[in-house]
């Protein structure tokens, strides 16, 4: 089977590995020659911007790809749903927009009575209270600000910043909810949750961008039931096909608030975190749904693994890194020796996976890492 993977970056490597392992003729697309799969499989790399759906369609037609698989970016899924040939994976562009556009998703949550922050028209903000402003269509915590509604200058500044990071210039303001960030990553089968994982997510460098995470055991059963109910309600309402539905939510102590959902594979080797922690081939299951096949999940085996993004701050060149993380067993470099860095921001230079001996040690390692 000839397959086009719309992503050549390092996070798509587990997807590529699965597809090649089952005998597919796999090609990748991306416009950065330094991306991992562009370097490793240059002969099967198409140098093109997959944000252009019409261009992707052209290459699908010319090369005769039988299946297209989106990678680990919102853009890859946005282009995929606009192709004429999508195989057995049925997701419309309109449905994908509802999930990925923040204002549209907030309306869906309100309609289905799903616990989530409530959007507020910036022109009708109350005179007091804490709110958060975000770009409607951005990612990685870009352009996000928490502000007090009583401070009109702060309100204006938050909206201006969010607009600078929004391709459409659209922003969303919503009530700010204090809580611990988690993800509920589920695989749907006939509209119901077939297999799911809860991951605790935190930040050492930027409060709005995840850089440290681990798989949770024994999550609160009542909240878990609320999450599952919300997922299945969205699935039924939108008529979602089998496959991944990844959700980020806040645990506010007495309840939860769902932040966002997406059908593409999460980035920063999230798939490896699940695989290393449980033995479940997350990337393989994700890709199989686009091929119209289903993998038999092996028995789970538990390891206590932490995923952490290493960043460098205040340096304009990358000449190696120091790792103060006990139990490291895997390092994935993201910068090359001598690379130019932006000294004004924390630049991602590597991903590290570390193993603890038990759940208590893992949680301790997590808190030590984000507070270091």
N, C-alpha and C positions, 0 to 999 in steps of 0.2 A: 504494500500500500504506500502510495506517495503522499507525504504529509508536509504541510507548511506550518511551521511554528512561528507565530508572530511575536518573537522576542529572541534576542541573541545574548542577553545579559546573564550574569552569573546566577540569578535566581531561577532562571529557566533551565539550568543544567539538569536538575532531577527529572523534569518533564522529558527533556531530550533523551536522557539515559533510558527511561522506560520505553519510549517509542522505538529507539534503536534496538533495545533488548528483545522486543517482540517481533523484530524483523522489518520494521517500516523503513522506507527510504525517506529520511528526514532532512528537510531544508529549513533554514531559519531566515528571518528578515529583520533588518535593523539598519540604522544609518551611522553606527559608530564602529569603526574598524577595530577598536581596542576591546570591544565586548568579548566575553569569554568564548562564546560559541562561534563568533566570527573569526577568532584567532585559531581555535581548536579544529574547526571544520570549515575552513575558508572556501573549499571547493563546493560546498553546499550552502553558502551564505549569499543572500541577495542584498546588496547594498541599496536600500530604499527606505523611505519613511513610511512605516506602517500606519501612521496616523491618517494617511490619505487612503480612504477605503476604495476609491476608484482605481488607484494605482495598485493596491493589493489585488483587486479583482482582475486587473490586466495580467498580473503575474500568474494568478490562479489559472486563467484561461490559456495563457501561452505555454505554461509548464505542465498543464494537465494535472494539477494537484487534486487528489480525491477527497482529502480531508484537510481542513484548516483548524488549528488549535491555538486559541489565544494564550499569551504568556502570563506574566505576573504584573501587568500594568493595566490601568483603566482604559488607556488608549487602545491597547490591543483588543480588548473586548468590545469597545465602541466601534472599531472597524469591523471586527468579525460579524457583529449583528447586522451590518449593512451590506454584507456579501450576498450574492444570489444563491450560492451553493454553500449550505451549512450542514449538510448531512443529517444525522439523526438528532442533533442537538438543536432544539427549537426554542430560541429566545429572540423575541422581536426587539427592534431598536427602541420602540416605545416603552416596552417593559424594562429594558436595561436602563433607559433614561430615568424611569421612576425610581429605580434602586440607587442609581449613582448621583443623581441631581439632588442636593440636600433639601431645597424647598419642596420638591415633588415628593421626596421620601417622607418628609415631616407630615405632609397632607395625607399620605397613605397611612401612617401611624395613627393619626387623628381619626381617620375614617374607620379603621379597624380596632380602635381603642387599645392600641399597643402602648405599653409604658415607654415613653420617650420624652425628651425635652420638647417644649412647645415653642414654635416659631412666633416671633412678634414683629409686626411691621415697624421698621426703624422710625417711621414718622409718628408712630403711636406708642412709643415706649413710655412706660410708667415713669414717674418722677423719682422713684427710688428702686433699689434692688440691684442685684449683681446679674449681669448678662454676658454672653459670649457672642462675638461676631466672627463669621468665617466666610471665605469665598464659597460660592455655591458649587463650584466645580474644580476645586484644587485638591491637593493631597499632601501628605507628610507634614501636616501642621503648619503649612505656609500661610501667612497672612492672618493668623488667628490671634484675637485679643480678648481678654476678660476685662470688663469695665463696670464702673458704677454708673447707673443711669442718671444719677444726680449731677454728674460731672459732664456737662455738655461738650466741653472741649475733648474729653476722653472719648465720648460717643462719636464725634466727628472724625477723630484720628483713627478709631477702630474701623469705621466704615471705609475711610480712604485707603487704609492699609489692605483691607480685605479685597477691595476692588483692584488694587495693583496686582494681586495674585490670582485673579479670576479671569480666565480666557474670555468669558462672556460679559465680564463687568458686573455680574450679579452677586449679591451677598445675602447672607441670612443671619439674623439675630435671634437668639433663643435664650430662655432662662438658663442660668448657669447652675449645674448640679454637681455638688461635691461628691466624689466617689472614687473607688479604685477601678482602673481600667482593666477589662478582661476581653477575651474574644471567645465566641462560641462558634466553632467551625464544624459544620454538619454536612453530611452527604445525604441527599434526598433520594428516596426510592418510592415511586408511585405517590408522591405528594407528602410522604411522611419521613421523619428523621430516621435513617437507617443506622448511621454511626456518627458519633459526635465527640468532640474534645473541648474542654475548657482550658484556656491558657491565661495566666496572669501576665499583664503587660505593664512595664514601667519605663521611666526615663531618667537617665543620668545627666544628659546634656541639654535637652529641650523638652519642656513639659508637654508639648503638643505633638511630639514624634517619638514613637516607641523605639527603644534600643536594647531592652533587656526583658526576657520573658522565660517562663517555664510552664510545663503542664501541671494542672492542679488535680489533686486527688480529693475525693469526698466533698465535692462542692455542695452547698446547701440544696437539698432536694426540692424545697418549695420554689426557690428561684430558678432552679433547673427546669422545673415544670412550666414556669412562666415563660422561660426562653423557648422551650420546645413548642409551647402553644403559639407563641408569636411567630416562630419560623413557619409552622404548618399553616397558620392563618394567612400569612403572606403568600406561601406556596399555592394554597387553594385559590386565593383571590386573583393572583396573577397567572395561574395555570402553569407553574414552573415544571420543566422536565427534570428527569433524574440528573443528579450531579451536585456539585459543591454549592453551598450557600454559606458565606463567611460573614459573621456578625461581630461588630464591636459594641460593647456595652459597658456602662458604669454600674458598679455595685455600690449603692448608696447606703448600705447598712440595713435599712428596713425594706428595701426593694431594689429594683433595677431600672435602668433607663437605657434603651437601645439607641445607639448613636448612628450606626450605618450598617448597610448590608451590601455585599458584592458577590458576583458569581465567578469572578476570575480568581486564579490562584494567588494567595498573599505572597508578598515579596520578602526580601531579606532572608531567604532560605527557611521560611516558616515550615515548608514541607519537610525539610531535614529535621527540624525540632521535633515534629510529630514522629517521624521515622526513627530517629535515634531514641526517643523516649519510650516508644511502644512497639516498634517493629512493623507498624502499619505503613504500607507504601502509599503515602498521601498523594504524591505527585502522580503515581501510576493510576490511582483511582480517579483523580481529576481528569487525566488525559483519556482514560478508557471511555468516559461518558461521551466524548466527542467522536470516538470511533464506533460508538454504538455497542460496545462490549461491556462486560461486567467482570471484575476480578473477584476471586474468592479470597476474602480477607484471612490472613494467617492468624493463629492464636497470638494475642498480645503478650509481649514480654516487657516488663517495666524496668526502665533505667531512669535515674534522676538527673536530668540534663538541663542546663541553663544555656540559653542563646544570648550572646551579647555583641553589640556593635561597638567596635573600637574607633574612636575619633581622635584627631589631633587638633589642638587649638593653639593659635598664636605662632604658627610656623608657616613659612612660605615654600618650603621644600620637604619632600618626604624622603628620609634616609633611615628607614627602619622604625620599629615601634617597641615599646616596653609593655609587657603583659603582667599585670598584677592580679591575675585571676587564677585561684587554685583549681586543680583538677582539669586543666585544659587538655583536650584530646584531639581537637581539630581546629585549624586556623585556615580561613579562606581570605587571602590578601585581595584587597580591592584597589590598592595603589601600587605603582611600580617605583623602584628605587630611583630617586631623582625627580619624580613628578612634582609639578608646580601645585601648590596649595593656596587657598585663600586664607591668609593669616587672620582675617577678621571674623571668621566663622569656624565652628567645629566641623572638620572635614572627615567623612567616613573613610577609613583606611583598611579596615579588616573586619571580618566576622569571626567570632570565637565560640566554640562549644565546649562547655566544661561539665564534668560529671561529679555529683556528690554521692555519698554513701546511702542516704535515706532521705525521706521527705522533709524532715526537720532540718537537716543539713542543707538541703536545696533551698528552702525558704530563707535560711540564714544567709546563704551565699547571695541570694537575690537582693536582700536588703543591704548587705554590705556593699554590693556592686553599685546599686543606684545611689547610695549615699556616700560613696567614696570620693 
